[in-house]
């Protein structure tokens, strides 16, 4: 499994053909295949290429929806 730093994760923002990856609770998820993450943004609130751990806690849904996406790595702090 790949290891990502926050700096590494920024490269995967879903823009200009880059995959859309998001970090949450130490895991990195590939959300590229979801139309809900078109162009690396979800609901104009969340952006790919970032650690969303804090944002997920405040979201109307919990992490269970994010866990449906493939885990492709771990997020190192």
Protein Blocks (a to p, Z undefined) as FASTA:
>chain_A
ZZddfklmmmmnopghiacdddeehiacdfklpmklgghiahhlacghiafklmmmmpmb
dfklmmmpccfbdcdZZ
